[in-house]
Amino acid sequence: MNTRWQLQYEKLWSRKLQDPINCLAVGKPFLEELIEENDILIGSTAGRILILNQSKPPEVLMETKGGSIQAMHLYDLTGLRAQDLVVGDSNGVVTMFSRQRFLSKLDIGSPATHICIHEMEAQGYEIIAGSMNGQVTSFHPRELFWTLDIGRESKTTATLGMNRYRAVGIHCILSAILNDRFNNPQRTLLVCDGWPFVHFIQDGKRIQSIRVPTVIQSMATGRFLSASSARRFRVSSETSRPKYHADTDIVIDTNQVLLGGQDGSVYIMVDGEIHPWFKVGFGLSKIMTFRPTCLPDNEPDLVACVGLANCIRIYSHGELISEIKTSDWPQDITVGDVNADGQDELVVGLFNNIVEIYAWKLIQ
């Protein structure tokens, strides 16, 4: 346990829903300016996207007329300075909405598992969708860019002794800014499926794959290492080696990637190499980076971990600093300012259809 400070939480409110909770997002879709608190968006069955906040009961925001909503993302697709909505369903259809109107849809061939936005180096963006058939698809509302069969790439990369692994769909996709071998920041797309690999994708092609000790369920990016903690990891070049000063222990100002494993461990990728970071103790379904406004600038980002257990565990410096007990397994977690106080809250959706909202403060 971290001896410097602890993260104390308080449950603000909760709500029992009639509909199952498949995925969560926080925002104010279709509005140019935030004039009140953000809403909680809930992807549910029968193509229904519910909207929820403390002051009113849940209501249906949109209906895609398709399958169960499996993945969801808010982003300004049209450049009109409003949050548009991208949802993927169990029928394999990704639907895009702008200003509460249908914008476009794309059939990706099998149930959607993950949606993210990959911003381009020279402005612009790609919508990246993963599916149960192991494919990753890149597109705009009006244009298909590319499709890559990650399952086939994993099988091609696999060696003898790995036959027990099977590609069972895309587990996670991450768009991150990482330093290349010349120590220059570069936008990178990472993909993991049911094989123990992290695949690096560029322009629809696999450019590199790294073997990992277990199947990866979730990824997150942020600043997790201080100058002293980074010394335990071997770095590949002197140019990227953090300079450590005895009188200070600053957080390294470059992003690292965390990998949440099926084996209950979190791994960290530093300079393209995978290292064990900490053990959570149960199979992980999602890891999430967040940074409370009360966190001092000299502290690294925090990591929330959920999976096959009735709890949320929060880590800093690779150490457990807080644990929230829940009445069921968390299905999804996210953060956002849902009570208009200028601070993000933790939003949790449980398998028993309960949404819980937590605030936190640091205790020295």
VENSULPE-V66777 format. One record per residue. N is the residue number from 1. PHI is phi in radians with two decimals (NA if undefined). PSI is psi in whole degrees, 0 to 359 (NA if undefined). NEAR is the number of other ideal C-beta (glycine too) atoms within 8 Angstrom. Layout:
<<N/PHI/PSI/NEAR> <N/PHI/PSI/NEAR>>
//
This chain:
<<1/NA/138/6> <2/-1.07/125/10> <3/-1.60/350/3> <4/-1.40/318/4> <5/-2.82/165/8> <6/-2.26/156/9> <7/-1.74/113/14> <8/-1.70/134/9> <9/-2.01/159/10> <10/-2.46/127/8> <11/-1.33/120/8> <12/-1.45/314/9> <13/-2.93/168/7> <14/-2.58/162/8> <15/-2.56/131/9> <16/-1.58/126/5> <17/-1.82/158/14> <18/-1.44/333/3> <19/-1.67/148/11> <20/-1.11/152/8> <21/-1.82/111/16> <22/-1.69/320/12> <23/-2.74/161/13> <24/-2.26/154/15> <25/-2.66/156/11> <26/-2.17/132/13> <27/2.96/189/10> <28/-2.22/83/9> <29/-1.12/142/14> <30/1.32/4/11> <31/-1.87/139/9> <32/-1.33/326/5> <33/-2.23/140/4> <34/-1.47/108/6> <35/-1.84/357/4> <36/-2.70/188/5> <37/-1.14/155/9> <38/-1.17/158/12> <39/-1.76/159/12> <40/-1.70/123/15> <41/-1.75/136/17> <42/-2.21/119/17> <43/-1.43/126/15> <44/-2.31/201/14> <45/-1.42/165/9> <46/0.98/33/7> <47/1.24/20/12> <48/-1.63/131/11> <49/-1.92/115/17> <50/-1.61/155/13> <51/-2.18/137/12> <52/-2.51/138/12> <53/-2.59/176/10> <54/-1.17/332/8> <55/-1.53/353/3> <56/-2.63/157/4> <57/-1.23/163/5> <58/-1.11/144/9> <59/-2.46/163/7> <60/-1.43/120/8> <61/-1.44/311/8> <62/-2.52/157/10> <63/-2.30/127/8> <64/-1.50/349/11> <65/1.12/22/4> <66/-2.06/213/9> <67/-1.46/187/12> <68/-1.07/140/12> <69/-1.32/121/17> <70/-1.86/337/13> <71/-2.66/151/13> <72/-2.71/145/15> <73/-2.66/139/12> <74/-1.79/132/11> <75/-2.90/150/10> <76/-1.37/89/9> <77/-1.30/328/11> <78/-1.72/352/9> <79/1.32/18/5> <80/-1.73/15/8> <81/1.13/31/5> <82/-2.27/154/12> <83/-1.38/113/11> <84/-1.57/169/16> <85/-2.16/130/15> <86/-2.06/126/15> <87/-2.30/143/16> <88/-2.08/139/18> <89/-2.08/179/17> <90/-1.30/351/9> <91/-1.55/358/7> <92/1.46/24/14> <93/-1.95/128/14> <94/-1.77/123/15> <95/-2.02/138/13> <96/-2.05/134/14> <97/-2.14/143/15> <98/-2.37/128/12> <99/0.92/43/8> <100/1.11/20/6> <101/-2.14/149/6> <102/-1.07/131/7> <103/-1.87/311/10> <104/-2.97/165/8> <105/-2.57/157/8> <106/-2.51/133/10> <107/-1.55/118/6> <108/-1.75/7/14> <109/1.72/334/7> <110/-2.78/170/9> <111/-0.88/135/13> <112/-1.23/142/17> <113/-2.07/335/12> <114/-2.78/142/12> <115/-2.32/133/14> <116/-2.51/166/9> <117/-1.87/127/10> <118/-1.90/103/12> <119/-1.34/140/7> <120/-1.53/160/9> <121/-1.09/315/4> <122/-1.74/59/4> <123/1.08/182/3> <124/1.34/178/6> <125/-2.73/164/9> <126/-2.17/140/11> <127/-1.51/126/17> <128/-1.98/123/14> <129/-2.14/133/15> <130/-1.83/154/16> <131/-2.39/170/17> <132/-1.20/339/11> <133/-1.48/8/8> <134/1.48/13/15> <135/-1.78/150/15> <136/-2.06/132/14> <137/-2.14/136/12> <138/-2.00/134/12> <139/-2.81/166/12> <140/-1.94/170/8> <141/-0.97/330/10> <142/-2.07/10/4> <143/-2.68/134/6> <144/-1.62/127/8> <145/-1.61/302/8> <146/-2.83/161/8> <147/-2.33/134/10> <148/-2.24/130/11> <149/-1.47/95/8> <150/-1.19/326/16> <151/-1.02/317/13> <152/-1.15/320/8> <153/-1.10/321/12> <154/-1.13/316/17> <155/-1.12/323/9> <156/-1.13/323/6> <157/-1.39/335/9> <158/-1.08/150/9> <159/-1.98/176/5> <160/-1.03/144/4> <161/1.60/359/4> <162/-1.90/17/9> <163/-1.17/341/6> <164/-1.24/343/4> <165/-1.52/142/11> <166/-2.35/142/6> <167/-1.29/114/12> <168/-2.05/31/7> <169/1.92/166/14> <170/-1.36/122/16> <171/-1.48/318/13> <172/-2.80/152/12> <173/-2.34/139/14> <174/-2.37/128/12> <175/-1.78/119/12> <176/-2.45/155/10> <177/-1.73/112/8> <178/-2.18/155/11> <179/-1.37/136/9> <180/-1.45/187/8> <181/-1.20/347/6> <182/-1.73/11/5> <183/1.21/25/8> <184/-1.78/136/6> <185/-1.16/138/7> <186/-2.52/137/9> <187/-1.23/127/10> <188/-2.24/141/10> <189/-1.94/121/12> <190/-1.98/141/14> <191/-2.39/138/14> <192/-2.26/142/15> <193/-2.21/210/15> <194/-1.42/10/12> <195/-1.92/155/14> <196/-1.41/65/10> <197/-2.38/153/12> <198/-1.97/120/14> <199/-1.74/134/14> <200/-1.71/124/12> <201/-2.04/136/12> <202/-2.48/124/8> <203/0.92/40/4> <204/1.38/12/9> <205/-2.24/144/7> <206/-1.37/120/10> <207/-1.81/344/6> <208/-2.88/150/7> <209/-2.38/138/11> <210/-2.07/129/11> <211/-1.28/137/6> <212/-2.15/161/12> <213/-1.22/343/9> <214/-2.65/170/9> <215/-1.21/133/11> <216/-1.64/129/15> <217/-1.71/333/14> <218/-2.75/151/13> <219/-2.30/154/15> <220/-2.60/152/12> <221/-2.17/149/12> <222/2.98/192/12> <223/-1.89/104/11> <224/-1.94/343/11> <225/-1.90/140/14> <226/-1.66/172/11> <227/-1.04/322/15> <228/-1.32/319/7> <229/-1.19/333/9> <230/-1.23/341/12> <231/-1.19/341/8> <232/-1.30/346/4> <233/-1.81/138/10> <234/-1.33/126/4> <235/-1.80/155/10> <236/-1.51/347/8> <237/-2.64/153/9> <238/-1.17/332/4> <239/-1.17/332/6> <240/-1.75/0/11> <241/-1.27/126/7> <242/-1.14/140/10> <243/-1.57/117/5> <244/-1.77/132/8> <245/-2.01/136/6> <246/-1.11/332/4> <247/-1.57/359/3> <248/-2.62/156/6> <249/-2.37/76/7> <250/-1.37/156/8> <251/-1.30/134/10> <252/-1.16/129/11> <253/-1.53/42/5> <254/-2.37/154/9> <255/-1.41/144/9> <256/-2.03/168/13> <257/-2.05/132/13> <258/-1.79/143/17> <259/-2.14/119/15> <260/-1.59/119/15> <261/-1.68/155/15> <262/-1.08/337/9> <263/-1.47/4/7> <264/1.51/10/11> <265/-1.93/153/12> <266/-1.91/129/16> <267/-1.92/155/13> <268/-2.14/137/15> <269/-1.80/118/13> <270/-2.18/122/11> <271/0.92/41/8> <272/1.31/10/8> <273/-2.07/143/10> <274/-1.72/131/11> <275/-2.29/144/9> <276/-1.10/139/8> <277/-2.00/300/10> <278/-2.73/160/10> <279/-1.82/130/7> <280/-1.56/323/11> <281/1.86/357/5> <282/-2.58/159/8> <283/-1.02/132/9> <284/-1.65/143/16> <285/-1.96/331/10> <286/-2.72/139/13> <287/-2.10/146/14> <288/-2.47/133/11> <289/-1.51/138/11> <290/-2.64/163/10> <291/-2.50/98/8> <292/-1.07/149/11> <293/-1.13/338/7> <294/-1.40/355/7> <295/-1.35/129/9> <296/-1.05/151/4> <297/-1.08/332/4> <298/-1.51/9/6> <299/-1.78/145/7> <300/-1.27/171/11> <301/-1.12/153/9> <302/-1.64/158/14> <303/-2.26/123/15> <304/-1.76/134/12> <305/-2.18/131/14> <306/-2.34/162/15> <307/3.08/226/15> <308/-1.49/60/6> <309/-2.85/154/8> <310/-1.49/61/7> <311/-2.90/165/9> <312/-2.13/124/13> <313/-1.92/134/11> <314/-2.07/134/14> <315/-2.19/148/13> <316/-2.45/138/12> <317/0.99/26/8> <318/1.32/11/8> <319/-2.05/144/9> <320/-1.23/125/10> <321/-2.05/345/12> <322/-2.86/151/11> <323/-2.45/129/8> <324/-1.88/121/11> <325/-1.40/138/5> <326/-2.17/161/12> <327/-1.42/349/6> <328/-2.75/175/9> <329/-1.13/137/11> <330/-1.20/132/15> <331/-1.52/323/9> <332/-2.75/155/11> <333/-2.39/152/14> <334/-2.75/176/9> <335/-2.29/156/10> <336/2.99/159/11> <337/-1.43/99/12> <338/-1.80/1/13> <339/-2.27/18/9> <340/1.01/37/7> <341/-1.82/6/5> <342/1.45/4/5> <343/-2.21/144/9> <344/-1.30/142/9> <345/-1.92/160/13> <346/-1.59/127/15> <347/-1.99/127/15> <348/-2.18/131/15> <349/-1.93/124/13> <350/-1.77/161/15> <351/-1.14/338/8> <352/-1.54/20/6> <353/1.24/25/10> <354/-1.83/134/12> <355/-1.81/130/15> <356/-2.15/142/11> <357/-2.14/130/16> <358/-2.17/142/12> <359/-1.90/164/10> <360/-2.49/161/12> <361/-2.60/156/8> <362/-1.57/134/11> <363/-1.97/118/7> <364/-1.28/NA/4>>
//
